[in-house]
Amino acid sequence: MPAPAASAISGSSVCRLVALAEGQTARIAAVAEQLRRLDGVSDVELRGAARLWLRYDAALIGYSEIERALDGAGLRRRTNLGWRLRSAWYRFLDENIQSNARTRSAACCSHPPAGAGDRHGDAEG
């Protein structure tokens, strides 16, 4: 396997499994190659007959964009409840990663109020 792209080494690198509807095997390889060319995608593998495993930098590209690319290529994804929930969870996680990557301010706890680390309310014990 080739060395991962620089974007895959960041702290926002994620791995996702996408279940596709059966009977599309002939087109999956071509679509996998298209996905590899997307900015932020570092690896795409076919797992079994109808599952794609992807590694990408979620700060650069989100699961929603991956889904749009699959839909645009005419690949149907599985639509049972389990996979719909998983897709929604992936979108939620990636949106949070993208939001955090765009945030320029420090974390809310970088300057805790006086006494915040004191467990009993007195500074010296």
Contacts in CASP RR format, 6 or more apart in sequence:
PFRMAT RR
TARGET T0000
AUTHOR 0000-0000-0000
METHOD contacts of the structure
MODEL  1
MPAPAASAISGSSVCRLVALAEGQTARIAAVAEQLRRLDGVSDVELRGAA
RLWLRYDAALIGYSEIERALDGAGLRRRTNLGWRLRSAWYRFLDENIQSN
ARTRSAACCSHPPAGAGDRHGDAEG
1 43 0 8 1.000
4 13 0 8 1.000
4 42 0 8 1.000
4 43 0 8 1.000
4 55 0 8 1.000
5 40 0 8 1.000
5 42 0 8 1.000
7 13 0 8 1.000
7 39 0 8 1.000
7 40 0 8 1.000
7 42 0 8 1.000
7 56 0 8 1.000
7 57 0 8 1.000
7 60 0 8 1.000
8 40 0 8 1.000
8 42 0 8 1.000
8 43 0 8 1.000
8 55 0 8 1.000
8 56 0 8 1.000
8 57 0 8 1.000
10 57 0 8 1.000
10 59 0 8 1.000
12 57 0 8 1.000
12 58 0 8 1.000
12 59 0 8 1.000
12 60 0 8 1.000
12 97 0 8 1.000
12 101 0 8 1.000
13 42 0 8 1.000
13 55 0 8 1.000
13 56 0 8 1.000
13 57 0 8 1.000
13 58 0 8 1.000
14 55 0 8 1.000
14 56 0 8 1.000
14 57 0 8 1.000
14 58 0 8 1.000
14 93 0 8 1.000
14 94 0 8 1.000
14 97 0 8 1.000
15 53 0 8 1.000
15 54 0 8 1.000
15 55 0 8 1.000
16 53 0 8 1.000
16 54 0 8 1.000
16 56 0 8 1.000
16 63 0 8 1.000
16 66 0 8 1.000
16 90 0 8 1.000
17 47 0 8 1.000
17 51 0 8 1.000
17 52 0 8 1.000
17 53 0 8 1.000
17 54 0 8 1.000
17 86 0 8 1.000
18 51 0 8 1.000
18 52 0 8 1.000
18 53 0 8 1.000
18 54 0 8 1.000
18 66 0 8 1.000
18 70 0 8 1.000
18 77 0 8 1.000
19 50 0 8 1.000
19 51 0 8 1.000
19 77 0 8 1.000
19 78 0 8 1.000
19 83 0 8 1.000
20 28 0 8 1.000
20 50 0 8 1.000
20 51 0 8 1.000
20 52 0 8 1.000
20 70 0 8 1.000
20 75 0 8 1.000
20 76 0 8 1.000
20 77 0 8 1.000
20 78 0 8 1.000
21 50 0 8 1.000
21 75 0 8 1.000
21 76 0 8 1.000
21 77 0 8 1.000
21 78 0 8 1.000
21 79 0 8 1.000
22 49 0 8 1.000
22 50 0 8 1.000
23 49 0 8 1.000
23 50 0 8 1.000
24 50 0 8 1.000
24 75 0 8 1.000
24 76 0 8 1.000
25 49 0 8 1.000
25 50 0 8 1.000
27 73 0 8 1.000
27 74 0 8 1.000
27 75 0 8 1.000
28 46 0 8 1.000
28 50 0 8 1.000
28 52 0 8 1.000
28 75 0 8 1.000
29 46 0 8 1.000
30 73 0 8 1.000
31 69 0 8 1.000
31 70 0 8 1.000
31 73 0 8 1.000
31 74 0 8 1.000
31 75 0 8 1.000
32 44 0 8 1.000
32 45 0 8 1.000
32 46 0 8 1.000
32 52 0 8 1.000
33 44 0 8 1.000
34 69 0 8 1.000
34 73 0 8 1.000
35 41 0 8 1.000
35 44 0 8 1.000
35 52 0 8 1.000
35 54 0 8 1.000
35 66 0 8 1.000
35 69 0 8 1.000
35 70 0 8 1.000
36 43 0 8 1.000
36 44 0 8 1.000
38 56 0 8 1.000
38 61 0 8 1.000
38 65 0 8 1.000
38 66 0 8 1.000
38 69 0 8 1.000
39 60 0 8 1.000
39 61 0 8 1.000
40 56 0 8 1.000
40 57 0 8 1.000
40 60 0 8 1.000
40 61 0 8 1.000
41 54 0 8 1.000
41 55 0 8 1.000
41 56 0 8 1.000
41 61 0 8 1.000
41 66 0 8 1.000
42 55 0 8 1.000
42 56 0 8 1.000
42 57 0 8 1.000
43 53 0 8 1.000
43 54 0 8 1.000
43 55 0 8 1.000
44 52 0 8 1.000
44 53 0 8 1.000
44 54 0 8 1.000
44 55 0 8 1.000
45 52 0 8 1.000
45 53 0 8 1.000
46 52 0 8 1.000
46 53 0 8 1.000
47 53 0 8 1.000
50 78 0 8 1.000
54 66 0 8 1.000
56 62 0 8 1.000
56 66 0 8 1.000
58 93 0 8 1.000
58 94 0 8 1.000
58 97 0 8 1.000
58 98 0 8 1.000
59 97 0 8 1.000
59 98 0 8 1.000
59 101 0 8 1.000
62 91 0 8 1.000
62 94 0 8 1.000
62 95 0 8 1.000
62 97 0 8 1.000
62 98 0 8 1.000
63 87 0 8 1.000
63 90 0 8 1.000
63 91 0 8 1.000
63 93 0 8 1.000
63 94 0 8 1.000
64 91 0 8 1.000
64 94 0 8 1.000
64 95 0 8 1.000
67 77 0 8 1.000
67 87 0 8 1.000
67 91 0 8 1.000
70 77 0 8 1.000
77 83 0 8 1.000
77 87 0 8 1.000
115 121 0 8 1.000
115 123 0 8 1.000
END
